[in-house]
Amino acid sequence: MASAPWKRALLRVRLARLSPCLGLSRRLSGEAPRRFAALWGNGDFGRLGLGGLGSRFKPTVCPFFDSDPPVSIACGGAHTLFLTESGRVYASGLNNFGQLGRSSITNYVSEPIQVAGLPENIKQISAGYNHSAIVTGERLIYAASSISLTNYLLWSVSAEVQDSASNVNSLFFENVLSADGELLAWGDNSSGQLGLGKSAKRMVCSPTRVDCLAGIYIKMVALGSEHSVSLTDVGEALSWGASGSGRLGHDYKSGIFGFSISSSEHTPRLIKKLEGIKIKSIAAGMLHSACIDEKGTVFVFGARTTNKLGFGAGKNLRTPTVVQELPISEEVACGGYHTCVLTNGGELYTWGSNENGCLGLGCTEMIRTPENVKSPSLKSPISKVACGWKHTAVVSDGKIFTWGWGGANGTFFEEGHSSAGQLGHGDDLDCIVPKMVNFGSQVKALDVSCGFNHTGAILEHTC
């Protein structure tokens, strides 16, 4: 019969294998979680998930995830999604279209609530203006088998236990990798942006699997204002939802009187212009979309009526078009009317509408072609970029920098609550160059997301 210490070790192994939580051993040992979420900006409808409706001009820690720290955050129009270590998804903010995953009778929620009806193996969350989506990842299916325990001991088991376990011959677990890559969506479906087909309701208040993608492994999804773009594991780009301004890239032709024939796509449709090109990154903005292929080439499509995509004068781009003036690129983000690209060398290029200085170039004039953002404050390569309606945020060397609309110019009020503060600088002033957000010492930024006029980040204590 196994000794008491060995029984405890075996229990730890089983728990660690069966739980998707990356921080299981830390919680078993009683240590405080290292990761946490901080949010700032417009607090209307509780979108910050802080328990109130007030705006925050500086980053404020979300206090509701002590036992299950967040690993990812997605800021939408007026709502926010959180993905935790245990694989659960929480939501806060406006719920007028069911974007929080519950009946729209509940108009808003100021504290993060768990989204019910989701699988456990979630690898990505995305928030659009009034809709939400998740993508599942690979999962482990367990079956009985006799396997050498030594090969299954996890880092959460102490070295002393590992030595004790070396004399034990077998453990009755076997993991089989199962590829999912499923897409589930909910919220506003008035333009077909959930991809559920023409017969689906205009408002879907619970996570619903996009069945027409059965058998297709979805790698990631990007949600815009009223449209969605997804990427498969073989590099194919699909789009659906509102097609106005060419944001879906499907090349709708003009009608007999010269007017553009645009209609909504209610199910995911392959972007034919990109067929045969392996895509590795996608983004969706208010009226335009973008993607990057495996060679680092950037394609954009959508609204161009006021030169916001970087191609001089002309009509909207109905199909993906190469942006020639860029180095090899890794990541792209689309805002309200501006675009940001991160190169493989960690440099940032921006272009489009520059209202409130959202391009970070030290001016407010519209920029027609990509320009490199150079600032004395950005001393290290950039690892992450995010765009809001008229503001931008990046992660560089574990620090977050923001710029653009601060809220003072064009502030609107809802029940007395200001929309200001999305830059996190402690005021509501616009900023036309990158400026660091102060989180204090011994804190490292891992991720950042920009909503319409709020911002969220995942941070980690460094000691």
Residue pairs with C-beta under 8 A, 6 or more apart in sequence:
2 10
2 168
3 164
5 161
5 164
6 161
6 164
6 165
6 168
9 157
9 158
9 161
9 164
9 165
10 171
12 25
12 28
12 154
12 156
12 157
12 161
13 149
13 152
13 153
13 154
13 157
13 171
14 173
15 24
15 28
16 24
16 25
16 154
16 156
16 157
17 140
17 142
17 152
17 154
17 173
17 175
18 142
19 86
20 85
20 86
20 87
20 120
20 121
21 27
21 68
21 85
21 86
21 87
22 71
22 85
23 33
23 34
23 35
23 69
23 85
24 156
25 154
25 155
25 156
26 33
26 34
27 33
27 67
28 156
32 66
33 65
33 66
33 67
33 69
33 85
34 69
34 460
34 461
35 69
35 70
35 71
35 85
35 446
35 458
35 459
35 460
35 461
36 61
36 62
36 65
36 69
36 70
36 458
36 459
36 460
36 461
37 49
37 61
37 62
37 65
37 70
37 73
37 82
37 456
37 457
37 458
37 459
38 59
38 60
38 61
38 62
38 439
38 456
38 457
38 459
39 48
39 49
39 50
39 56
39 59
39 60
39 62
39 73
39 75
39 80
39 454
39 455
39 456
39 457
40 48
40 56
40 57
40 58
40 59
40 60
40 421
40 422
40 424
40 437
40 454
40 455
41 48
41 55
41 56
41 407
41 419
41 420
41 421
41 422
41 423
41 424
41 451
41 453
41 454
41 455
42 48
42 55
42 78
42 407
42 417
42 418
42 419
42 420
42 421
42 422
42 452
42 453
42 454
43 50
43 52
43 53
43 54
43 55
43 56
43 417
43 454
44 53
44 55
44 78
44 94
44 414
44 415
44 417
44 419
45 53
45 78
45 79
45 93
45 94
45 107
45 108
45 110
45 414
46 52
46 53
46 92
46 93
46 94
46 108
46 109
46 110
46 111
47 75
47 78
47 79
47 80
47 92
47 93
47 94
47 451
47 454
48 56
48 60
48 62
48 80
48 92
48 93
48 454
48 456
49 62
49 64
49 80
49 82
49 90
49 92
49 93
49 110
49 111
49 112
50 56
50 60
50 62
50 63
50 110
50 111
51 63
51 64
51 110
51 111
52 110
53 110
53 415
53 417
54 417
55 407
55 417
55 418
55 419
55 420
55 421
56 421
57 420
57 421
57 424
57 425
57 426
57 427
57 428
58 421
58 424
58 425
58 426
58 438
59 424
59 437
59 438
59 439
59 457
62 70
62 82
62 112
64 90
64 111
64 112
65 82
65 84
65 90
65 112
68 84
68 85
68 86
68 88
69 84
69 85
70 82
70 83
70 84
70 85
70 90
70 458
71 83
71 84
71 85
71 458
72 82
72 83
72 124
72 125
72 447
72 458
73 80
73 81
73 82
73 83
73 125
73 447
73 449
73 456
73 457
73 458
74 80
74 81
74 83
74 125
74 126
74 127
74 132
74 449
74 456
75 127
75 388
75 449
75 450
75 451
75 454
75 455
75 456
76 93
76 99
76 127
76 128
76 129
76 130
76 131
76 132
76 223
76 451
76 452
77 94
77 127
77 128
77 129
77 130
77 225
77 451
77 452
78 93
78 94
78 451
78 452
79 91
79 92
79 93
79 94
79 95
79 99
79 100
79 127
79 132
79 451
80 91
80 92
80 93
80 112
80 127
80 451
80 454
80 456
81 89
81 90
81 91
81 115
81 125
81 126
81 127
81 132
82 89
82 90
82 91
82 92
82 112
82 125
83 89
83 122
83 124
83 125
83 134
84 90
86 120
87 120
87 121
87 122
88 114
88 115
88 118
88 120
89 101
89 114
89 115
89 118
89 122
89 125
89 134
90 112
90 113
90 114
90 115
91 99
91 100
91 101
91 109
91 112
91 113
91 115
91 132
92 100
92 109
92 110
92 111
92 112
92 113
93 99
93 100
93 108
93 109
94 100
94 107
94 108
94 130
95 102
95 104
95 106
95 107
95 108
95 109
96 104
96 107
96 108
96 130
97 104
97 130
97 131
97 187
97 188
97 203
98 104
98 186
98 187
98 188
98 203
98 204
98 205
98 206
99 127
99 130
99 131
99 132
99 186
99 187
99 188
100 106
100 109
100 113
100 115
100 132
101 115
101 116
101 117
101 132
101 186
101 205
101 206
101 207
102 113
102 115
102 116
102 205
102 206
103 205
104 203
104 205
115 132
115 207
116 206
116 207
117 206
117 207
118 134
118 184
118 207
119 136
119 139
119 180
119 182
119 184
120 139
121 136
121 137
121 138
121 139
121 180
122 134
122 135
122 136
122 137
123 135
123 136
123 137
124 134
124 135
124 137
124 220
124 221
125 132
125 133
125 134
126 132
126 133
126 134
126 135
126 220
126 221
126 222
126 223
127 223
127 449
127 451
128 187
128 188
128 193
128 223
128 224
128 225
128 226
128 228
128 284
129 188
129 223
129 224
129 225
129 226
129 286
129 452
130 187
130 188
131 185
131 186
131 187
131 188
131 189
131 193
131 194
131 223
131 228
132 185
132 186
132 187
132 223
133 183
133 184
133 185
133 186
133 194
133 221
133 223
133 228
134 183
134 184
134 207
135 181
135 182
135 183
135 218
135 219
135 220
135 221
135 230
136 180
136 181
136 182
136 184
137 180
137 181
138 177
138 178
138 179
138 180
139 177
139 178
139 180
140 175
140 176
140 177
140 178
141 175
141 176
141 177
141 178
142 173
142 174
142 175
142 176
143 174
143 176
144 172
144 173
144 174
145 172
145 173
145 174
146 169
146 170
146 172
147 170
147 171
147 172
147 173
147 174
148 169
148 170
148 171
149 165
149 168
149 169
149 170
149 171
150 162
150 165
150 166
152 171
152 173
153 161
153 162
153 165
157 165
179 217
180 217
181 216
181 217
181 218
181 219
181 232
181 233
182 209
182 210
182 213
182 218
183 195
183 209
183 210
183 213
183 218
183 221
183 230
184 207
184 208
184 209
184 210
185 193
185 194
185 195
185 196
185 204
185 207
185 208
185 210
185 228
186 194
186 204
186 205
186 206
186 207
186 208
187 194
187 203
187 204
187 205
188 194
188 202
188 203
188 226
189 196
189 200
189 201
189 202
189 203
189 204
190 202
190 203
190 226
191 226
191 227
191 241
191 242
191 264
192 198
192 200
192 240
192 241
192 242
192 264
192 265
192 266
192 267
193 223
193 226
193 227
193 228
193 240
193 241
193 242
194 200
194 204
194 208
194 210
194 228
195 210
195 212
195 213
195 228
195 240
195 241
195 266
195 267
195 268
196 204
196 208
196 210
196 211
196 266
196 267
197 212
197 266
197 267
198 266
200 208
200 266
210 267
210 268
212 267
212 268
213 230
213 238
213 268
216 232
217 232
217 233
217 234
218 230
218 231
218 232
218 233
219 230
219 231
219 232
219 233
220 230
220 231
220 282
221 228
221 229
221 230
221 231
222 228
222 229
222 230
222 282
222 283
222 284
222 289
223 284
224 241
224 247
224 284
224 285
224 286
224 287
224 289
224 334
225 242
225 285
225 286
225 287
226 241
226 242
227 239
227 240
227 241
227 242
227 243
227 247
227 248
227 284
227 289
228 239
228 240
228 241
228 268
228 284
229 237
229 238
229 239
229 282
229 283
229 284
229 289
229 291
230 237
230 238
230 239
230 268
230 282
231 237
231 238
231 279
231 280
231 281
231 282
231 291
232 238
234 278
235 277
235 278
235 279
235 280
235 293
235 294
236 270
236 274
236 275
236 279
237 249
237 270
237 271
237 274
237 279
237 282
237 291
238 268
238 269
238 270
238 271
239 247
239 248
239 249
239 250
239 265
239 268
239 269
239 271
239 289
240 248
240 264
240 265
240 266
240 267
240 268
240 269
241 248
241 264
241 265
242 248
242 264
243 250
243 252
243 262
243 263
243 264
243 265
244 262
244 287
245 287
245 288
245 302
245 303
245 304
245 305
245 316
246 252
246 301
246 302
246 303
246 304
246 316
246 317
246 318
246 319
247 284
247 285
247 287
247 288
247 289
247 301
247 302
247 303
248 265
248 269
248 271
248 289
248 301
249 271
249 273
249 274
249 289
249 301
249 302
249 318
249 319
249 320
250 265
250 269
250 271
250 272
250 318
250 319
251 272
251 273
251 318
251 319
252 260
252 261
252 262
252 263
252 318
253 261
254 260
254 261
255 261
260 316
271 319
271 320
273 319
273 320
274 291
274 293
274 299
274 320
277 293
278 293
278 294
279 291
279 292
279 293
279 294
280 292
280 293
280 294
281 291
281 292
281 330
281 331
281 332
282 289
282 290
282 291
282 292
282 332
283 289
283 290
283 291
283 332
283 333
283 334
283 339
284 334
285 302
285 334
285 335
285 336
285 337
285 339
285 387
286 303
286 334
286 335
286 336
286 337
286 389
287 302
287 303
287 337
288 300
288 301
288 302
288 303
288 304
288 308
288 309
288 317
288 334
288 337
288 339
289 300
289 301
289 302
289 334
290 298
290 299
290 300
290 301
290 332
290 334
290 339
290 341
291 298
291 299
291 320
291 332
292 298
292 299
292 329
292 330
292 331
292 332
292 341
293 299
295 328
296 327
296 328
296 329
296 330
296 343
296 344
297 322
297 329
298 322
298 323
298 326
298 329
298 332
298 341
299 320
299 321
299 322
299 323
300 309
300 310
300 317
300 320
300 321
300 323
300 339
301 317
301 318
301 319
301 320
301 321
302 309
302 316
302 317
303 309
303 316
303 337
304 311
304 314
304 315
304 316
304 317
305 315
305 316
306 337
306 353
306 366
307 313
307 366
307 368
308 337
308 338
308 352
308 353
308 366
309 317
309 339
309 351
309 352
310 323
310 325
310 339
310 351
310 352
310 367
310 368
310 369
310 370
311 317
311 321
311 368
312 368
323 341
323 370
325 369
325 370
326 341
326 343
326 349
326 370
327 343
327 344
327 345
327 347
327 349
328 343
328 344
328 345
329 341
329 342
329 343
329 344
329 349
330 342
330 343
330 344
331 341
331 342
331 384
331 385
332 339
332 340
332 341
332 342
333 339
333 340
333 341
333 342
333 385
333 386
333 387
333 392
334 387
335 352
335 358
335 387
335 388
335 389
335 390
335 391
335 392
335 450
336 353
336 387
336 388
336 389
336 390
337 352
337 353
337 355
338 350
338 351
338 352
338 353
338 354
338 358
338 359
338 387
338 390
338 392
339 350
339 351
339 352
339 387
340 348
340 349
340 350
340 385
340 387
340 392
341 348
341 349
341 350
341 370
341 385
342 348
342 382
342 383
342 384
342 385
342 394
343 349
345 381
346 380
346 381
346 382
346 383
346 396
347 372
347 373
347 381
347 382
348 360
348 372
348 373
348 378
348 382
348 385
348 394
349 370
349 371
349 372
349 373
350 359
350 360
350 361
350 367
350 370
350 371
350 373
350 392
351 359
351 367
351 368
351 369
351 370
351 371
352 359
352 366
352 367
353 366
353 390
354 361
354 363
354 364
354 365
354 366
354 367
355 364
355 390
355 405
356 364
356 390
356 391
356 404
356 405
356 406
356 409
356 410
356 430
356 432
357 363
357 364
357 403
357 404
357 405
357 430
357 431
357 432
357 433
358 387
358 390
358 391
358 392
358 403
358 404
358 405
359 367
359 371
359 373
359 392
359 404
360 373
360 375
360 392
360 403
360 404
360 432
360 433
360 434
361 367
361 371
361 373
361 432
361 433
362 432
362 433
363 432
364 432
373 434
375 401
375 433
375 434
377 401
377 433
377 434
377 435
377 436
378 394
378 396
378 401
378 434
379 396
379 397
380 396
380 397
381 396
381 397
382 394
382 395
382 396
383 395
383 396
384 394
384 395
384 447
384 448
385 392
385 393
385 394
385 395
386 392
386 393
386 394
386 448
386 449
386 450
386 455
387 450
388 404
388 405
388 422
388 450
388 451
388 452
388 453
388 454
388 455
389 405
389 452
389 453
390 404
390 405
391 402
391 403
391 404
391 405
391 406
391 422
391 423
391 450
391 453
391 455
392 402
392 403
392 404
392 450
393 400
393 401
393 402
393 437
393 448
393 449
393 450
393 455
393 457
394 400
394 401
394 402
394 434
394 448
395 445
395 446
395 447
395 448
398 444
398 445
398 446
398 462
399 436
399 437
399 445
400 424
400 436
400 437
400 439
400 445
400 448
400 457
401 434
401 435
401 436
401 437
402 422
402 423
402 424
402 425
402 431
402 434
402 435
402 437
402 455
403 423
403 431
403 432
403 433
403 434
403 435
404 423
404 430
404 431
404 432
405 422
405 423
405 430
405 453
406 420
406 421
406 422
406 423
406 425
406 427
406 428
406 429
406 430
406 431
407 418
407 419
407 420
407 421
407 422
407 423
407 428
407 453
408 420
408 427
408 428
408 429
408 430
409 430
411 418
411 419
411 420
411 428
412 419
413 419
418 428
419 453
420 427
420 428
421 427
421 428
422 450
422 451
422 453
422 454
422 455
423 431
423 435
423 437
423 455
424 437
424 438
424 455
425 431
425 435
425 437
426 438
439 445
439 459
442 461
442 462
442 463
443 459
443 460
443 461
443 462
444 459
444 460
444 461
444 462
445 457
445 458
445 459
446 457
446 458
446 459
446 460
447 457
447 458
448 455
448 456
448 457
448 458
449 455
449 456
449 457
